[in-house]
Amino acid sequence: MNSSTAAPVPAVAPVTLTIGAPATYVMYSADEGAKAFNTTFTVPVGVTGGGGAEARNIKLTIDVTALSGTARLGNSNCKRHKQVFTCDYGSPNDGESMTPFTISGVDGVKPGDGGTITYTASADNAPTVTATTRMQVGGPLLDLREQPPVDGVRPGGTVRITPAFANHSRYAADKGVAMKIHSSGRGLTFAREHDNCFYNSGAPGDRSDSAWCMFPAPVAPGTAYALSRPLVATADSGVMADALVYEVSSQVGRDADHTVRGKGAPLTLTRVAVEGFGAQRSPHRVVEVRTTQQADYRPVTGTVTGRIGDTIRLALGVHNEGPGDPGEEPGRFEVIPPEGTTVTSIPYVSDDNGPDWVCDRPKKPSEAFVCDLATDSFRRLAPGRETTIEFHIRIDKKVAGARGRIRAVGSFDRTHANDTAAILVDAKPAPPPSPLMWVAAAGTVVVAGAMWLLIRRRVSRA
């Protein structure tokens, strides 16, 4: 008697939905009123569970009744019925963010006005979950004083800036202000030395590349303040260019990743004149920083070798001798091909066949092809690395002593003796026609002659 045992059905991991909405959200500033327009409010709906869990037919409803009178909401990705938006997040889904509506301001509001909206997320294979967000009108917009760029910083040296702001609005920052400052390229870092500042842990050791400092004293309308002493950042040894970006807000919260509190005397503010700030109300200021570090470029060149009439491929480009990394400003290289040759294309090689001309072609034969190293065709030029692309070059004729030129150009290259190199040519004569070619040519002549005689006879008979 045969018997069989059915294989056990694997258990399906339970699926759970999460609503990643913030606890509080500033819709716009009271200063802006009806001119405000916000398209950045998003609501993530996450899916958790083992084995790559997915939810089926996720829907999110948002009741916005509490915002009546403080915000005008427009349709974005969700359908609206009276005061409820319904968002279809699709199926299957392992987590997604959506912009449920746009937010426009209303005149006559005050800082703190707003209300609490409620969310309900559901799916066919997950329990329903709910969440809320306190949506509120923000306090005054603060005007930031522009900071000049900082040049000539030695590797490992320091940068000192003194941010300042003015309250030109009709509202007070009752709870004080918060100042966030960070390194754009993560190459400028701060010692964790002020106990009213919280730092991120992104940099190695006891340093951070971002700080969030709190100043609890109210800031009245018509007043201006600056840091009582400069904020100091240190340039890493390999940094050539970076930027310090800072913003000052009347919303005194901080990012969740700023968890390290400083140790030492607090940063403080000092009263300054309100003139000289303008009324730009920029959300942030950028202080460009350049050091004396360099990235020494050397051209990558070669020899055009082949017979007259051939089209060969020659890799041309740039090698970074270091010691610095040019980052987002890698520069370019320029190519003038040797006399007697023609560049037929400079294609970008990819799976889906890129363009035939990666580099800019010259308007005149005597000018250079210009290859921008910031395009996707080239790899990042870290110290010790090179990047090249193949020029397709046709040898038209042999020119005695012909040579082209390639020149590397970098914003941070201060050693120019090795910036230029020659492109040589080794042109060999075209091969003589083979006997078979002569036979084929003779046959063509015979056929042509026969056709001419036949045509002539027909004309004569006519």
HELIX and SHEET records of a PDB file:
HELIX    1   1 GLY A   33  LYS A   35  5                                   3    
HELIX    2   2 THR A   65  LEU A   67  5                                   3    
HELIX    3   3 PRO A  435  ARG A  461  1                                  27    
SHEET    1   A 3 THR A  16  ILE A  19  0                                        
SHEET    2   A 3 VAL A  43  THR A  48 -1                                        
SHEET    3   A 3 GLY A  95  MET A  98 -1                                        
SHEET    1   B 6 THR A  24  SER A  29  0                                        
SHEET    2   B 6 ALA A 126  GLY A 138  1                                        
SHEET    3   B 6 GLY A 114  ALA A 123 -1                                        
SHEET    4   B 6 ILE A  58  ASP A  63 -1                                        
SHEET    5   B 6 VAL A  84  GLY A  90 -1                                        
SHEET    6   B 6 LYS A  79  HIS A  81 -1                                        
SHEET    1   C 3 PHE A  37  ASN A  38  0                                        
SHEET    2   C 3 PHE A 101  SER A 104 -1                                        
SHEET    3   C 3 ARG A  72  ASN A  75 -1                                        
SHEET    1   D 4 ASP A 143  LEU A 144  0                                        
SHEET    2   D 4 ALA A 164  ASN A 167 -1                                        
SHEET    3   D 4 THR A 223  LEU A 227 -1                                        
SHEET    4   D 4 LEU A 269  VAL A 272 -1                                        
SHEET    1   E 7 VAL A 150  VAL A 153  0                                        
SHEET    2   E 7 ARG A 285  THR A 291  1                                        
SHEET    3   E 7 ALA A 241  SER A 249 -1                                        
SHEET    4   E 7 VAL A 177  SER A 183 -1                                        
SHEET    5   E 7 SER A 210  PHE A 215 -1                                        
SHEET    6   E 7 CYS A 197  TYR A 199 -1                                        
SHEET    7   E 7 VAL A 260  ARG A 261 -1                                        
SHEET    1   F 4 THR A 158  ILE A 161  0                                        
SHEET    2   F 4 LEU A 231  ALA A 235 -1                                        
SHEET    3   F 4 LEU A 188  ALA A 191 -1                                        
SHEET    4   F 4 ARG A 207  SER A 208 -1                                        
SHEET    1   G 4 ALA A 295  VAL A 300  0                                        
SHEET    2   G 4 THR A 311  PRO A 323 -1                                        
SHEET    3   G 4 GLU A 386  ILE A 395 -1                                        
SHEET    4   G 4 THR A 341  SER A 345 -1                                        
SHEET    1   H 5 THR A 303  ARG A 307  0                                        
SHEET    2   H 5 THR A 420  LYS A 428  1                                        
SHEET    3   H 5 ARG A 403  VAL A 409 -1                                        
SHEET    4   H 5 ARG A 332  ILE A 336 -1                                        
SHEET    5   H 5 PHE A 369  ASP A 372 -1                                        
END                                                                             
